[in-house]
Structure formats: C-alpha cells, structure tokens
C-alpha cells in the first residue's frame, strides 16, 4: 500500500490541534501540468485564488431577483470556464459519460441525491442489445454481448467452516473492490452486507460493549444506519455520546469532542496515560466528511482516539471516487471500515455495503453475534450468455468457447465504473467536483427576493459555503419573500417534477453560542420551537428539545457536469416568483384530474 506524504502536524501545544489539522487533500500539484505551471505551489495562495475565481464565476456583486434574469447556460458556462480553466482539463469525464453513460444525457432526470461507488457502466449492463465478433483460428463467429454485473444479494449467508472457499464471483469482486479502495487483503477481511444500515448494525450487535462501554459518534445529521447501531448498542449496555457542531459553519465542537475522547477533559500525560491506554474505552465512529453539509473533518481525530484506547470505525460511505487514495490506512489504522457500492449511477442504485475488519485484532467482534445478526450476505452471479454462434465449424467453435471460458474473458467481474474512476484518478475527479460544488453554492447565494430594502435571500446554505477543501455535497433551504422556510419535502417534490432528483436530510447535534441565539430561534423548525415554548410555558422539567433543521441536499458525483448544476440553479431561481408554488400546485392538480367520459 502506498502512503501519501503527510503534512506536518500542528504542534501539540495547540489546544485543539486535532480539529485544526487540515485533512489530506490534493493541492495545486493535482492539476494538469499546464495549469499548475501558472499557479503558485503555495497552497494558501492557490486557495485564495480559487475563492476569488469562485466569486467571479458569476457577475461580481450581482444579485439575481428574477428567474428570467439568469444568464443562459451557454453564457454561464463560458464565464465558469473562464474562472475555472482547470475544469476544461476534465473533458475526459464528459467523453466517458457520453459513451458509457448515455442515459444521463438522454434522460430528463438529473441524479443528485445519493453517495456511493458505482460498479458498472450503463452500456455494460445493456450488453445483450448488440453483437460482438469472436475470432477463432479459422472462422469468425458472432454472439450477443454478455450482460455484465447481474447479481443478486442472498440473505442466506452462513459462517464459513474451516477451509471453506467462497464463490469465485464473490472472491474476484472482493479483490477488485479492495484494490479500488487501496486496501491490502493482508490487512483487512471484507464482508458483504445487504445495506449500509445492516453493516452498522452488525458492528453494534457484535462489538463487546459489556467491557468497552462507550460509543462516540461524529455526525452533523440524522443517519439511519448509525441510529440503528446506536439502538442495538444501547440494548447491549453501551453509553452513547454524540459530537456537537458549531453554528453556522458546522465545524466540530473541538473542546467537547476532546473531552469525550480523552475522558473527563484530562490529557493524562505520562505514566497515568500509559496505563489508561491499556484499557479499551469503546468504539469511536468517525466519518471523513458530512454527506449532508459537505463539511470535512481532520483524520487526526482517528489517531487521537486510538492513542487513547478506542477502537475506531471509519465511515467511508460519503467518500467520492478515489478519495481512499489519500487516506493512508497504515497511518490511521481503523479497526473497521464501512463503504457502499451500487450497480449503475443514475439507473440502478441497488447494491450492497462492505464491512472491513482489521485482521490484526480479530477478537474485537463476537463471532457468534457477528454471524447470527443475519446482516452478512452472499452475492449470486446472475450474468448469462445466451444465443447461438454463427460458424462453419461447430466443433471448432465449441473448443474456442471453452478457451474463452478458461481465460476468464466471459466471467463478470469487469467493473467499468471502477475502471473509469481508476483511469481518471483522484486529482482530476476532485478538481472537477470542487469547481462544480463551489460554483453552485455561490450561484444559489446570489439569488435574492426582489425587495432590496429587506435584503431577503432566497437560499440559506448550511455548513461550509465557498471553500477549497469542502466536500462535494451541501445542504440548503429555500425561503419565501416573507422569510418563511419552504418545506424541504415540497422543494424535493417540485424538483422531481422538473427532472431533478434532490435529497432530503435533517441536520442534528447543532450547538449555538449565545451570539447566535436569535438565529437559532429563526432557523429551527416551527414544530420544534413550539414544543420548546410549550415546555417552557408549563414549567415542566423534560428532555431538552434537540436542535434539528430539515434541509434539501445536493450530492455531486464525478459524472456530474456543468449543465446538471446549472439546471439546479435554474430550478431554485423559480422560487423568486412569489406565486411559483401556488402555480405548481394548480398545475399538478390539473394534470392529475380524473377524466370523465360522457356517453
């Protein structure tokens, strides 16, 4: 396993150095060499230039107050590429999209609502629709192209007996996935689970919380999979703590998380600390970045947890293609790792999750519980090869087919989507998504309701806004001209009717300082505010109402192009029309009226 160069860690005297340490990222040297020669190698200068470019990618100091006032797609793209010339170096992605994922252009729907890694390309799964030629020593045959990537998830998994060998399909796919993730088979064992939720539940039901009591999670949003693990862990005696995130940028509340990890807020240096390391405190569950807000977190939290006696579960489900290349597992050594894979982006999001367990610490999970949770699954290869070959010599053709089978050209293990990501590489992919996500965030923030005296912004973006090191996802809400929040579910439904698939989420574990108390009351959902007011009025001592904000989410993948994000901007701008929602409601009613035939 190759290990990237790690930047010098900020001096330990810094009180919150684990929080402040910048994650490993691809900086200017990740750009095309022609572009990078024109940019200073100093990362801070480059980031400043990037922020400036983002601001100028729209008309500077311009607020759009009318959906009709938006520049056209062509005008916007010219200005975008003028500000981000490095985006033009990613044209290979557009070529791949056009050839292997034509459904993304032919379809009227834009997919921006889920994370994960695609296994196969669209054309790869449409194999039987055309023919391929097969040459033998003295003849030419034709046959339907085999459908690749056809598999089912079977829940009839069982604990393997001594010496039992897994199926060839599972084994080959496992090796391909681990190679893609940059993980050595000597370091980790990999298991298939039906979903991300079952992967987390397996850990929750198998981890020894009886002796290692604590569970700490670091999520700024509601995560169904993590909640399932928390529920099963509590039933087995776990004491759960959750990190909090500072409003408004949603950065980790470092002091509180350090107290959770270190215990009682003490560093316990010297001999006492050495003794404490021998005691396993529990399980520390850590994502690389938020799949809702796009906020990124320092990898050093994992090191801090391990140094203080925690087992670490690394949640890699929100990572983009090739992001694992920068992780350097040998440096951080998580005990568990979870990631998700689906079949075809924009067409078939069904798939499975992968749970990886560190081999050097096999006793960390109860094997009996591990296999009895029914979360581990097997994959059944359903790919087939049908049709007769046209040839003058059936016997020779029969021999040739055997040869093909023996050489493995007909098995189903080719994962073209993974191949595409590998060929493009982290530098190109991150450059592309970085340009797009910052452009759309900046473009949405430029939408203002046509009331200059009130300066009411149409959009509220949560977490990082325009940042060089933000993730390829962001959360936002739409507000009407009165400053009232439009229901995110309504926005999602209207987007779907406009051919755009947006996500829906709930920000949680938010921490508001006294400075933002008024804003806290403004952004919290009305239902939660009313609950708090009722409890205050009755004077009852009850559980504190949690700070939660339901939001619309956007997730960019490496196949996302500029037209996709422009159409999001174009759709959201329609809310500048004060009657847009009402017009859509009436239009929807009219389109779905029952037709009555009068005889």
N, C-alpha and C positions, 0 to 999 in steps of 0.2 A: 504494500500500500504506500502510495506516495504521500508525503506530508508537506503541506504548504509552509512557506516561511511565515512565522508568527510575529506580529508586531510586538515591540517591547511593551510589556505590561506596565501600566502606571504604577508608580511607587506605592508600596503597601501602606505608606503613611496616609494616603488619601482615604478618607473615612468610607467613601462609597466607591472604591475603585472597581469593584466587580460590576457595578451598574454603569460606570462611566466608560469602561473599556469598549472601544469600538469593535463590532463583530468583524470577522474576516470577510473582506469584500473584494470585488475586482475593481481596481482603480485604473488610472489612465493607461497603464500598460496592457489593459484588457482590450483596448480599442484597436481598430485597424492601424497598421503601422503608419499609413499615410496621414491618418488623422492625428495619431498620437505625436507625430513629429511636430505638429503645430500647436501642441498643448504642453504646458509645463508639466514636468513629472511630479511637481509638488502637489500632493493630494488636496491640501486645503485650498490652494489656488484653483485647482481644477473644479472642486466642488462649488466654489464661489462662481466660477464661470458657468457652471451648469445651472445654478439657481438663476443667474442673470438671463441665460438662454431661455429658461422656462418662462420667465416673466415676459420676455419679448416674443415668445412664440405666438402670442395674441397681440393685438394692437395695444401698445403700452397705455396704461391709465384709461382704458376704455371700459365702460360698463355697458352691458347689453341689457336693455329694458324691454325689448320687444322680440318675440320669436322670429319675426320677419327680418330683423336687423342683423342676424347672424351672417357672417361671410359664408360663401358656398364651400362645399367640400374641396373643390379644386383650389380655391383661394387659401383655405385653411391649410391644406397640405403643403402648398408652396411656402407659406410662412413657417410652418412647422419644420420642414426640412432645411430651411434657411437658418433657423435657430439651432437645429439638431442635425448637422450634416452627417454625423456618425450613424444616424438611422439608415441612411442610404447604403451603408455597408452591410446591412442585414437583408438585402434583396433576395438572398438565397432562401430565406424563410418564405417569402412570397412565392417563389418558384415551387418549393416543396408543397405549399398549401394548394397551389393551382393544380398540381399533378396528382398528389396523393390524397388530398382532402377537398375534392371539388364540391362536396356537399355544403361546405362552409360559404361558398360564393353563390351557389345555385339556390340554396335555401334562403328564405326571407328571415330566418331566425338567427340572431346573434347570441352566442352562448357565453355568458359572463357570470355564471353562478355556482361554479364548483372548482375545488382544488383536486390535485392528484396527478398521477402519471399515466398517460395513455400507453397501452401496449402495442396496438396495431393501427395501421392506417385504414382509411375508408376503402380505398381501392383494393387493399389486401384482403378485406373481408367480402369483396364483391367478386371474388376470383372466378366463379363458375359462369359469369356472364360473357366471357370471351375465351378464346382458344390460345394455346401456346404450342409451338413446334418443338418436337423432340427428335434429335438426330441420333441414328444408330450407325453401325459400321457400313451398312449398305442400303439404308432406307430412311425415309422421313415420315414421322408419324405426327398426328395432331391429337390433342386431348384437351378437355376443359381445364382451365387453371384451377388448382385446388383451392378450396376455401380455407383460409388460414385463420387461426385464432378462435376457432369454435370450441369452446369448452364449457362445462357445467361445474358448478360448485356442489359437491356432495357433503352432506352433514353426517355421513356415516363414518367419520374418521375414528380410528382407534389407536390406542397406544401401540407403537411398533414393538414387536418381540425382538429378542436378541438376534441379530444377524439379518433381520427382515429388510428388504430393499424397497424403496419407494418406486413408484412407476417411472418409466423413462421420461414421460411428458413432464411430470412434476419436477423431476430431477434436473432436466435440461432448462426448464423455465426458471427454476430456482437459481441455477448458476448464472443465467442471463441477467436476472434481476440483481443479484448480488454484485455482479460485475458493473452493472449500470449504477448501483448505489456506491460503488467504490469501497466495498466491504469484503474482507477476506473470509473464506469459508473456514479457515483455521481459527478465526477469532469468534465467530458467531454461528449459532444454529438458527435456522429460519423456519417458521411455521406459517401456514396459510390459515387465515380466519375469514369467516363469511363477510364481516364488515369491520369498520373501524371500531364500532361500539363493542363488538364481541372481543376484539383484541384487547381493549382496555379492561373489559370485564374479566377476561381470563387472568390478567395480572392481578386484578383486585381480589379475585377469589383464590388465587394461588400464593400470593405473597404472605410471608409469615408475620402478620400484624400482631399476633399474640406476643411475640418477643420484640418486634420492631414496631412500636405503637403508632408512630406519627406518619401522617400523609400530608405533604405540602404540594399545592398545585399553583400554577402561574398562568392564569388566563384572564383576559380582559373582556371575555364574552361568555355567553352560555354555550356550553359544549355538551351535547347529548352523550357522547361517548365517555367523556370524563365524569359526567354526573352519574352514569351507570357504574363506573368504577368506584366512585365515592360511596354510592349506596351500598354496594356489596362489601366494601372495605369497612364501613361503619358497622355492618352486621357482624363483622369478624373482629370488632374491638378497636378499630383504628380511630385515632384522634386527628381530625381533619382541620387544616389551616389553609387559608387562601390568600394569595398575594393581592395587594391593592394597587390601583393605578391612578396617578395624579391627573386631575383635570387641569388644563384641557388637552394636553399633548398625549395623555395616556401612557406616560412613562412609568416604569415600575417604582413604587414607593420603596426606595432602597433600604431605608432605615428599618422599616417594618419587616421586610423580607429577610434582611440580615439577622434580625432578632429571631425569626422563625428557624433559620438555618443554623445559626450559632447556638441558640438556646439561651434564654434569659438575657440576651443582649451582651453577653460577655465573650471576649475573644479567646479566653482561657489559654493564654500563651504558656509555653514551657512544659514542665512535666505534667501538669494537670491536663493540658490539651492532648498530650500524647496518650494519656490514659483514656481520655474521652474518645479518641479516635477508634479505640478497640471496640467500643460499644456501637452497634448499629442502631441508629436513631429511627430509621424508617425509610419511606420512599419519597423521593423528590421528583415531581413530574413537571417537565420543562419543555415548552415549545421554542423553536428557533425564532418564530415570529408569529404575530397575530394573524389569523386567517380572516379576521373581520376588519380591523383597522389598518393592517399593514405595518404596525409598529414592530421594529426588530429589537431583539434583546441580546445582551452580551453572552457569548459562550462561556465566559468565565464563571457564571453562576453555577455551571455544572462542576467546574473544578472546585469551587468553594464548597459545594455540597459534599463532594467525595472526600475532600480533605477533612471534613467534619463528621464523618461517619454515616453518610447517607448512601443508599442505593439510588441510582439515577435512571429515570425513564425519559428518554428523549423522544418527544412527539415531533416526527418529521412529516406529518400529514399535510402541512401547509407549505412545504418547500416546493420550489419550482424545479424544472428540469436541470440537472447537473449541479444543483446547489450543494449536494453532498460532497462534491469535489473539493470544496473549501473547508469542510468540517474538520478533517483530520481526526478520525476516531481514536487514533493511537494517543492523541494528546488528552482527550477528554474522557474516553473510555466509559460511555454509558453502559449500564447493566442491561438495559432493554431499549429497544428502538421500534417504533411503530410507523408504518407508512402505508399508503393506499395506492392501488392500481385499478384502472378501469379499462374497458376494451377500446372504444373509439371515441375520441374527443368530438363533441358536438353531435354524436349519433347514438352511442350506446355507453352510458356511464355506469352500467353494471360491472361488477368485478369482484375484488376481494381486498383484504388487507394483509399485511405481512407483519408478523411479530418476530423480532430477532432477539435472541437471548445470548448473553455473553457466555462462552464456553468455560472460561476460567472460574466461573462461580455458579456451577450447576445447581447447587443446593439451595439457592436463593428462592426457588419456587417449589412448592409442594407438588410432587409429580402426580400423586393421586388426585388432588384437586384440579391440577392442570388438565388432565385428560377427561375428568368427569364433568367439566363445565359444558361440554358439547360445543365449545367455541372453535376448536380446531377442526378444519375441514380438509377434504382432498379435492383435487381437480381432475375431472374426467375429460379426456380429449374426445371431442365430437367432430373433429375435422374429418372430411371424407374426400374421396377421389372417385368420381363417377364418370361414366361414358366409355365408349369403345374407341380404340385407336385404329386409324386407317393405315394399313401397311400391306405390302405384298408378301410378307413372310411372318405369319403369326408366331411361329416358333422362335424366330429371332427376336421379335418384339417382346415375347414373353421373357426371354432371357435379359433383354435390355431393361424391362420394367423391374426385374429383380435387382439388376445392377444399380438402378436408381434408388431403389429402396435401401439397398445396403450402404450406399454412400450417404444416405440421410437427406437427400435433396427433397424428399416428399414428407418429411416429418414437419411439425407445426410450431416449430419453435422460433421461426423468424419473427422478431418483434420490430416491425419497421418504424413504429413511433419512437421506440427507444433508440433505434439506429439513427433516426433523424436528429434526436437530441444529442446523441454522442457525436455525430458528424459536425453539428453546428457549434457545440462547445459552450461552456459557461459564459465566456467573455461576450460572445455575440448575442446570446439569449438575454443576458442581464442588461446589456446596452439597449436592446430593443424594448424590453418591458419597462426599463427605467424611464426612457423617453416618453413612452405612451402613458404610463400611470401618472407622471408628473404633469403632462400636458392636460389630461382630462381633469385632474384635480384643480389645476389653475383655471381651466376653461369654465368649470362649474362655479367657481368662486367669483367669476366675472359677471354672473347673472344677478341683476338687481331688479326688484319691483319698481315700476315707474312712479315712484314717489320720492323724489330727491330729498325733500325736507325730512322724511322719516329714515331714509337710507336703509330700507329693509332688504336684506339679502335673501335671495330665493333659497340658497343652499347653506346648510351647516355641515361642515366636514369634521369628523371626529378623529382624533389622533393626529399623526403627522400629516402635514399638508404637502407643500413642495419641499422635498428633501432628496438629496442624492442617494442616501442609504435607506430609503423606505422600501417596504415590500410591495409586490405587485397587486395589492388589494387595498380598498379603502371603504369606509363607511360614511354615509351621509343621510340627511333628511331634507325633505322639501317643506318650505314654509310658505303659506299664502300671504297676500298683501297685508293682512291684519297681524301677521306674526304668529299665526296659529299653525301648528305642525299638521301636515297632511299624513294620514295614516300610511305607514310604510307598506302595509299589505295592499292598500289601494294603489300606491305607486307601482308596486310589483305587478299587479294585475293589469294596469294600464300599459306598462312597458311590454308585457307579454302580448297584449293586443296590438302593439306596434312592432312586433317581431323581435323583441329584445328580452332575453332571459336574465333577470337580475336576481340577486339573492336577498335573503331576509335574515336578520340576526338580532341579538339582544346584547348590548354592552352591559357588563356587570362588574361588581367589585370596584366601583369608582370611588375615589377619595377627593373630596372638595375641601380646600382650605377655607378659612374664614373670608378670604378675599373673594372667593367665588360663590359665596352662599346665595346671593341673589340669582346668579346664573344657574345654580343648582336647582332652585325652585322653577326656573324657566324651562330648563331642558328636560326635567323629569316628566315622565308620562303622567297625564292627569289622574289616572286611576291610582297611581302610587301616591301622588300628592294628596288626594282626597283621603286615602287610607291613613296617611300620617296626620292629617288635620283632625280626623275623627278620633284617633287615638289620643291626640293632644287634648281635644275638647273633653273627652270622657275622663281624662286624667288616669287612664289605666296604664299600669306597667306591663308592657308587652314587647314582643320582639321588634327590634328596630326595622323599619321598612328599608329594604335594600335599595341602593341607588341603581336603577336599571333604565336603559334607554333602548327602545326598539328602533332599528335602523334598516335602511336599504344598503345592500353591499354589492360591490363590483369586484370581480376577480379576473385578472388578465393572465393569459397563457402565452406560450412562446409563438403560437399560431395567430394570436390576435394582431390585427393590422390597424392602420390609422382610421380607415373607414368605420370600423367597429366602434371605436371610441368617439368618433365624430357623431355617429348616429345616436349614441347615448346623450351627448351634449345637445343635439338637436331635439331629442325627445324631452329631456328635462326642461329645456327652454320653453316648451309649450305651456308649462305651468305659470309662465309670466302673464298669460291670458287669464284674467280673473274668472272667466266662465269656462275654462277648459274642462275641469272635472265635471261640471254640470252638463256640458255639451256631450262629453263622452258617455255619461250616464244615460242620456236620452238616446244617443246613437246606438248604444248597446241594447237598450230596451227595444228600439225599433227593429234592429237586426234579428232579435231573438223572439219576436212575436210569433204566435202560432197563426198559421194561415188557415182561414175558414173558407171552405168551398161551398158556395151557394148553388144548389142544383135548380 
